[in-house]
Amino acid sequence: MAKSKEEKWEIFYSSYPRKVGKKNAKSAFLKLKHKEIDTILDCLPRHLKSWDKKAKEFIPYPSTWLNGRRWEDELEQKGEKFHYKQSQTKICKNQDKQTSFNFKELIGNFLRKEKKHLT
């Protein structure tokens, strides 16, 4: 069964590292098309990795990231360039290789990271 925009919002916001401007971010998120949301959720793990070592003040607010279509930005990670390539399927690409992500793994990693901070 396909997830609703609300369910996908919860996945996005729980994974996004900067918890500010929730109302504006949710409004921006819910205005997006389902295909755009799916692309965001596919691309988000790459952005999370690129932000891993950054101070939170250098991570954009979620509404800014969404309104600016920042999931389409090119990322550099350990000498490799990752970029969003527009196509009919709109998927994240790692140069010529398609990269797929496991959402259960994404959420599991996030929860483990949060648990470490609490202990």
C-alpha positions as MATLAB code, in Angstrom:
seq = 'MAKSKEEKWEIFYSSYPRKVGKKNAKSAFLKLKHKEIDTILDCLPRHLKSWDKKAKEFIPYPSTWLNGRRWEDELEQKGEKFHYKQSQTKICKNQDKQTSFNFKELIGNFLRKEKKHLT';
ca = [
       0.000    0.000    0.000;
       1.347    3.412   -0.983;
       2.181    5.791    1.826;
       0.243    9.044    2.113;
       1.938   12.445    1.952;
       1.435   12.731    5.723;
       3.267    9.427    6.324;
       6.071   10.468    3.992;
       6.253   13.833    5.792;
       6.799   12.022    9.101;
       9.623    9.965    7.549;
      11.211   13.085    6.070;
      10.977   15.244    9.186;
      12.093   12.506   11.564;
      15.175   11.978    9.377;
      16.008   15.634    8.750;
      18.755   16.747   11.156;
      17.577   20.300   11.795;
      14.281   20.539   13.661;
      13.214   24.151   13.071;
      10.302   25.773   11.237;
       8.220   22.611   11.255;
       4.988   24.321   10.163;
       6.616   26.017    7.153;
       8.484   22.852    6.223;
       5.334   20.754    6.377;
       3.463   23.261    4.232;
       6.258   23.226    1.624;
       6.419   19.420    1.708;
       2.681   18.883    1.270;
       2.616   21.190   -1.784;
       4.997   18.876   -3.632;
       3.885   16.212   -6.092;
       4.115   12.567   -5.020;
       6.942   11.905   -7.516;
       8.921   14.831   -6.102;
       8.417   13.526   -2.567;
       9.590   10.065   -3.608;
      12.675   11.638   -5.187;
      13.347   13.605   -1.978;
      13.134   10.450    0.131;
      15.461    8.672   -2.308;
      17.992   11.538   -2.239;
      17.808   12.383    1.461;
      20.281    9.691    2.618;
      23.021   11.213    0.420;
      22.361   14.639    1.899;
      22.348   13.210    5.425;
      25.782   11.713    4.786;
      27.081   15.006    3.414;
      25.801   16.830    6.525;
      27.083   14.208    8.975;
      30.159   16.193   10.061;
      28.687   19.690    9.640;
      27.606   21.891   12.495;
      23.814   22.220   12.550;
      23.959   25.944   11.789;
      25.336   25.055    8.329;
      22.462   22.700    7.528;
      19.575   24.551    5.857;
      16.203   24.797    7.539;
      13.961   22.049    6.148;
      11.596   24.604    4.543;
      14.549   26.314    2.840;
      15.853   22.966    1.606;
      12.427   22.025    0.225;
      11.488   25.405   -1.293;
      14.920   25.706   -2.880;
      14.652   22.187   -4.348;
      18.000   21.498   -2.691;
      17.626   17.744   -3.165;
      18.639   18.523   -6.766;
      21.963   20.046   -5.642;
      25.229   18.386   -6.540;
      27.001   16.921   -3.534;
      30.639   16.053   -3.051;
      31.455   13.220   -0.735;
      34.919   11.794   -0.192;
      36.113   12.833   -3.633;
      33.047   11.560   -5.471;
      30.389   13.780   -6.960;
      26.775   12.876   -6.404;
      24.140   14.706   -8.319;
      20.481   14.710   -9.130;
      19.820   14.050  -12.777;
      16.492   15.054  -14.207;
      14.788   12.283  -16.097;
      11.324   10.860  -16.385;
      11.913    8.726  -13.300;
      13.791   11.482  -11.410;
      16.171    9.398   -9.349;
      19.428   10.170   -7.605;
      22.462    9.135   -9.585;
      26.008    8.416   -8.498;
      27.722    9.322  -11.749;
      26.484    6.574  -14.086;
      25.318    4.096  -11.429;
      21.821    4.229   -9.984;
      21.812    4.298   -6.191;
      18.908    2.849   -4.283;
      18.183    3.238   -0.591;
      16.445    1.118    1.967;
      14.071    3.317    3.994;
      13.939    0.828    6.879;
      17.728    1.046    7.056;
      17.572    4.867    6.940;
      15.078    5.044    9.787;
      16.944    2.345   11.753;
      20.220    4.265   11.445;
      18.508    7.459   12.531;
      16.944    5.810   15.572;
      20.257    4.209   16.584;
      21.974    7.605   16.327;
      19.269    9.230   18.469;
      19.489    6.419   21.044;
      23.250    6.981   21.367;
      22.664   10.675   22.087;
      20.146    9.832   24.801;
      22.417    7.406   26.635;
];
